[in-house]
């Protein structure tokens, strides 16, 4: 049913997460989300005011 492609070997170097890359990525994504929320909130308030004026 299953076929062994190559025998198991122990890695020579331990693998670990790249913490600086993770930190940088989430910092940039958080900044983009924060700026989007601020400007989006201002835009939606202006849009709501214009909607109420026309109604």
Backbone torsions as a table, in degrees:
resi	resn	phi	psi	omega
1	UNK	NA	-51.4	178.0
2	UNK	-109.3	147.5	179.1
3	UNK	-121.8	134.9	177.7
4	UNK	-81.9	120.6	-178.1
5	UNK	-81.1	-44.4	175.4
6	UNK	-152.2	149.3	-175.6
7	UNK	-66.5	156.4	-179.0
8	UNK	-69.6	137.5	175.5
9	UNK	-132.9	148.6	-179.7
10	UNK	-82.8	131.0	179.5
11	UNK	-63.3	145.8	179.9
12	UNK	-79.5	-33.7	-178.4
13	UNK	-120.9	134.8	177.1
14	UNK	-67.6	141.6	175.2
15	UNK	-95.2	149.1	179.4
16	UNK	-150.8	158.5	179.6
17	UNK	-67.4	147.7	178.2
18	UNK	-86.6	86.3	-172.8
19	UNK	-60.3	-42.3	178.3
20	UNK	-61.1	-39.1	178.7
21	UNK	-66.5	-41.5	178.1
22	UNK	-62.8	-46.2	180.0
23	UNK	-61.9	-46.6	180.0
24	UNK	-61.6	-46.2	-178.5
25	UNK	-60.5	-49.1	-177.9
26	UNK	-70.2	-30.1	176.1
27	UNK	-65.8	-46.0	178.9
28	UNK	-63.9	-45.5	179.0
29	UNK	-62.6	-39.2	177.7
30	UNK	-65.1	-40.2	178.2
31	UNK	-65.7	-42.8	178.7
32	UNK	-63.1	-43.9	178.8
33	UNK	-64.2	-42.7	179.7
34	UNK	-62.7	-46.1	179.4
35	UNK	-65.0	-40.4	178.9
36	UNK	-62.2	-41.2	179.2
37	UNK	-65.1	-41.2	-179.4
38	UNK	-65.3	-52.6	-178.6
39	UNK	-69.4	-34.7	177.2
40	UNK	-65.1	-38.7	179.4
41	UNK	-65.6	-42.7	178.0
42	UNK	-63.2	-44.6	-179.8
43	UNK	-62.4	-43.1	-179.1
44	UNK	-66.6	-35.8	177.0
45	UNK	-64.2	-44.1	178.8
46	UNK	-64.6	-41.0	179.0
47	UNK	-63.7	-39.4	179.6
48	UNK	-66.7	-40.3	178.4
49	UNK	-64.4	-42.9	178.3
50	UNK	-64.7	-37.8	179.4
51	UNK	-63.6	-42.3	-179.5
52	UNK	-70.2	-30.8	177.3
53	UNK	-69.4	-37.9	-177.6
54	UNK	-79.4	-20.5	-176.1
55	UNK	-80.0	NA	NA
